């Protein structure tokens, strides 16, 4: 109840303070024009999202929890890859706006779930798909929020740095870092590390050095493949991509 009251007061106060500047009229105009100019992208992402979730729900009953969770990572890669690459042709305003709005929505949704303001089945579903300490009672579930923010950060940072225009091809390559590492690299580390990993990074951790090696391998190869199509003249920088993946993989492997 306190959460609802504070949220209502905050939104109302923001509305009163920003009304003299026509902020909401400007926002609604931008939102409408963004949606109308990106109908194809919206249809594509909607189709992939619905199809991906349907397939995950179908395989979930007889698939280990680890693989189900990594399917969401792969879904994020497929979902965002083409829209990010399309920033070569038009500014990714829709994607940046969607990333921010959905992140806020997920945070609010999790706060409602944590405060038991949503149906119990909703909480059980998220707990079932979580892992580690997040499965404990009275704990926040933030993995899905981290996944979205990790995919979004390189793109949003690039969007800000270049002033919101069309991305040069080299910037598109860097904007793919989040979905490549989290969508493919992290998934490869978890799946191959579980099946073939023997050398743990930490005594109390399940993450292995072999898993981190596969993360570097998959991230590097994916970067090489995509660079060959997006920015051919940067192909000789493939070692930079691999060396960039090494510290990230090690850092991820040393966390719980």
N, C-alpha and C positions, 0 to 999 in steps of 0.2 A: 504494500500500500504506500509506503514511504517512497519507493522507487517511482511509482506512477505519479504521485503528487509532485515530487521533485522534477521529474521529466516534464510534466505539464507546465509547471511554473517556469522552467528553463526555456521551453519552446515559446511560451507566451511572452516572456520578457524579451527574447530575441526578436520576436515578431514586432513588438512595440518599438524597440530600439532601431531596427533596420527599416521600418516602413517609410520614414522620410526620404530614404535614399533609393526607393523603388527597387530594392534588392530582389524581392520575390518576383516582381514583374520581369526583371531582367533574367532571373534564373529560369522562370517558366518559359520565356521566349527561347533561351538557349537550349533548354531541355527539348522543347517541341521541334526546333530546327535540327537538333542533333539526331533525334529519333527519325524524322522524315528523311534525312540525308543518309541514313545508314540502315534502311529497311533490309537490304540483302544480308548485311552482317548480323542483324538481329535474328533473322530467320535461320541463318546458318548456326549461330550459337544456341538458339532455342532448340533446334533439331538435334544437335550434337549432345546438348545437356540432357534432354529428355531420353534420347536413345541410350546414352551412357548410363544414366541412373537406372533405367529399366533393365539393362544388361547386368549391372552390378547387383540389383535386387534379385535377379533370376539365379545368379551363381552363388549368392551369399550363403544359402543354407548348407551347401556342401563344399565350401571353399574356406581354407584357413583364414582367420581374421587378418593376419599380416597381408595376405594377397589381396583381400577385399579392400583394405585401407590403401594399398599402393595402386589399386585400380583407380581410386579417386585422384591420385597424383597423375597417373597417365591420362585420365580424362581431362585434367587441367591443361596438360601439354597439348592435347588435340584441340581442346576448346579455344585456347588463346593463340595458338601458333599462326594460323592464317590471318586473323585480325591484326596481330602485331606486324607480320610481314607486309600486310596491306598498307601499313603506315608509310611505305615507300610512295604510295599514290595519293593518299589523303591523310590529313591529321587525325590521329587516333583519339579524337575528343570523346566519342562514345565509350571506348574502352576505359579511358582514364576516369570518366564520370561514373561508369558502372563499377569499376574497382572501388572507388571511394564510397559510393552509396551502399554497395553490398557489404563492404567491410563494416560500416557503421551499423547496418541492419543486423549482421551476424553478432556483433558485440551486444547490441540491445537484446537480441533474442537469447543470447547466452545468459545475460543478467536476469531475464525473466525466468529462464529455465532453472538457474541456480537458486532463485528465490521461490521456487515451486509455484510459479504463477502460470505454468503451462501444464497440459495433461501429462500424467505419469508415463504414458506410452512414449511420448516424445522424448522424455529424459532417458528412458530405458534404451531407446533406439540409438541415441548418441553415445550412451555409456557402452553399449554393446560394440560399437565401432571404434571406441577409443582404446588406448593402450597404456600400460604402466600405471603411474599414480593417478592418472585421470579416471581410472575405473573405480577408484575409491569414492565412497560417499562424501558429500559435502566438499567436492573439489570442482573447480572450474574446468570446462572442456574447451581448450583454446587451440588445439592442433589444426582444425580446419581454418581458423582465422589466421594462424601463422602461415599456412599454406597459401592462402589467398594474398596476404600481404607480401610474402616472399616472391610470388609470381608478379605482383603489381609494381613493386618498388623500382626495378630497373626501367620499366616503361615510363612510369610517372616521373622519375628523376630525369630521364631523357626529355620527356615532354616539357618539363620546366626549363631545363638547360638550353634547349634550342628555341624557346619562346613560343611553343605550341604550334609549330608549323609542320609541314611534311618532313619526315625523317630522311636524312642522307643515309645511303646504304650501310655505311660503317656504323652509324648509330643504331640502325635496326639490328645489326648483329649483336651489339652490346645489350640491347633491350630484351633479347631472348634469353639472357643469362638466368633469370629466375625460373622460367618454365623448363629450361633444359636441365638445370641442376636439380630442382625439386621434382619435376615431372618424370625425368628419366634417370638422372644420376643417383638421387636418393633412393628411388625404387630399386635400381640395380644393386645398390649397396645393401639394402635390406634383404632382398630375395636371394642374391648370390652369397651374401655373407651368412645367411641362415643355413644355406645348403652346403657351402664349401668352406666357410670361415672356421679357422681353428685358433688364431692368435688374437686374443682380445686386447683392445686398447687399454681398458681398465678392468680391474678385478671384478667389480660389481656391475659391469656393463655387459650387455649382450652384443655390442658392436665390435666388429673385428677389422683387422688391417686388410684382410683379403676383400672384405666388403667395400672398404674405402678405395681399394685398388680398382675394383669394378666400377665404382662411382666415377673415378677419374677417367677410366677407359671409355665408358659410355658417354660421359659429358664431352670429352675431347673429340670422339668420333662423330658425335651429333653436330658439334660445332663445325667440324671440317666439312661434313656433308652439306649443311645449310649454307655455309659460306660460299661453297662452290656454286650455289644458285643465286644467292643474294648479292654477294660482293666478291666477285672472282679475283679482283686484284689484291684482296686481303688474304687469299688462300695461303700465302707463304707465312702468315702469322699464326698458323695452327699451333705451333709450340707455345705461343703466348696463351692460347686458350687452355692448353693442357696444364701449363704451370700455374695459371689462375685457378684451376680446379683443385690442384694439390692442397693448398692451405685450407680451402673451404672443406674439402673432404676430411682432412685431418681434424679440423675443428669440430665438424659434425660427428666424427667418430669418437671424439673425446668427451662428448656430452652424453648424458644419460638418456 
